[in-house]
Each structure stands twice: as C-alpha cells, then as structure tokens.
Amino acid sequence: MAHEIECINVSKVFQGDGISTFALDNINLQFKEGEFVSIVGPSGSGKSTLLSLLGALDLPTKGKINYGNNPINKLSQKKLADFRFKNIGFIFQQFHLLPYLTSIENVMAPLFSRKISYDKKERAEGLLSQIGLEDKFNSLPSQLSGGQQQRVAIARALVNEPNWILADEPTGNLDTYTGEIIFDRLITLNQEKGCGVIFVTHDPNLASRAERIIRMKNGKLISDTRSESYV
C-alpha cells in the first residue's frame, strides 16, 4: 500500500440544537510520502478536525480519505484500529501519558495488546535513549518536566515506526526553548527516518519552517504553499 494520503471533497458537520456547523467544508488535499507539512489557522478553523480525520480517529460526514488507493473511511472498526497502529503515530498537546506507568511503560503501551516481531522493551529503551531520556526509563510522568513528557509522547508515537506522525499543537504547552527542541526532533525524524509529519500549530515561526504550509479558516482551505525556509 502506498503511503500518500488524499482528501477528496471532505466535509465534517457537527449537529447541535438544530444547527449544523461545518468544521470542514469540501476539503481537497494530497499529502505525499515523507512530507513535512504544517497546518495553521485561527482557533475553530478546522485544523484539529482535519488531523483527526487524516488519522482515522473520526470519519468525514461527506467525501472520502484515501491512503494509497484505499478509502480508509470504509474500513471496519477493527481494520481502522489496525490501520492506525501500523501507519499513524499521534502526538497531542496534552501528552496523554498514563500517570501510573513509567516512561518506558508509556512508550510500550500501544504494543501491550499486539503481537509483534521485535522486543518491546528494547525498542522503547532505544527510542528514549535517542531523545536523551536514557536516565528517565523508570520515571513516572509526575517526575518529568513538560518537555520530557512530550519527548516520551514522541517516543510512544514512534514505537511501531509509523509512516506518518500527526502532531496536534505538540509545543503548545511548552516554553519557546523546549518547543524548539521538540520541533527540531520532528524535523530530524522526518529527514532521517523518512516518516511524513503533519504538524498543527499556532506558531507562525515554526509553521514557516515546514516544507509545506497549509492555511485554514472557517473550515476551508485558504492556501497551500511550499516554504523557502525548510531545513
């Protein structure tokens, strides 16, 4: 299966109190394998909704999303879960680490119910070491700084070596210096591992450093441009 993602006439409508709200309105986009893409726009523009659809956490009201030539919104719930596990790594603003698990256990968490061909602990230890947390294997989230927790979340997203990293405001709760470290780590992963990155952010400086910048407003695509400052 090819690793390109394509949105074809995608809309997402939320119903409430007799009112229909278009979170996304007829979006057409293609994401090529290995791209580093930022998505920007004001609050309520549909950025996070689009990311959740791209990662098959939710389904579009209209239109379809293809992964390669396969429409992922036609898959059964079990096949959707398998698709996400094999292809998508999520990084969230709120970290979402389990408070009673150590760093290494949090990284291994997506693998607990899966049959895999590699050593879970060895893979988790390797990832944490790569991001400078070799001395935090047995630390609980409460014993880590915000930046360290986010690095654990990145390692968790990478544990099954997905084709795409989907990051929703991953630097939003961090100071500027730590946010730069996280962003640089995503660039390194993209360039060294070849995984695609789709990065939702409110930070225009970080957005401008992506390979491609998508701007949204009121659920619509406003612009889709290539960046001259991508490194």
Salt bridges, closest charged atoms under 4 A:
ASP25 OD2 - LYS220 NZ 2.72
GLU33 OE2 - HIS3 ND1 3.17
GLU35 OE1 - ARG212 NH1 2.85
GLU35 OE2 - ARG226 NH2 2.70
ASP58 OD2 - LYS12 NZ 3.28
ASP82 OD2 - LYS78 NZ 3.16
ASP82 OD1 - ARG114 NH1 2.71
GLU161 OE2 - ARG123 NH1 3.94
GLU169 OE2 - HIS202 ND1 2.31
GLU180 OE1 - ARG209 NH1 2.90
ASP184 OD1 - ARG209 NH2 3.07
GLU211 OE2 - ARG226 NH1 3.67
ASP224 OD2 - ARG212 NH2 2.74
